[in-house]
């Protein structure tokens, strides 16, 4: 039995957060990505979420997302993410510069 679409999205979100924050993340698992709302319409699951916390070097991370997932037969088919990419790039650049410095 395959996982329902909402669980597929939750599992994917956890994996993305581990990957994106991995090397720069704090020992407490921060920053974290939290799902604040899920909406489902057929094979589409829309997630509202927030990433927040501090990187290992103390640099802050605070961002919001809307991500549209298409889940077919228990597997992700497409993912479209909407967020302020300039804001995210700035926060990651600060974390990386402090990490490398």
Beta strands, then each sheet from edge to edge (+ up, - down):
strand 1: 32-41
strand 2: 44-54
strand 3: 60-72
strand 4: 75-83
sheet 1: 1+ 2- 3+ 4-
end
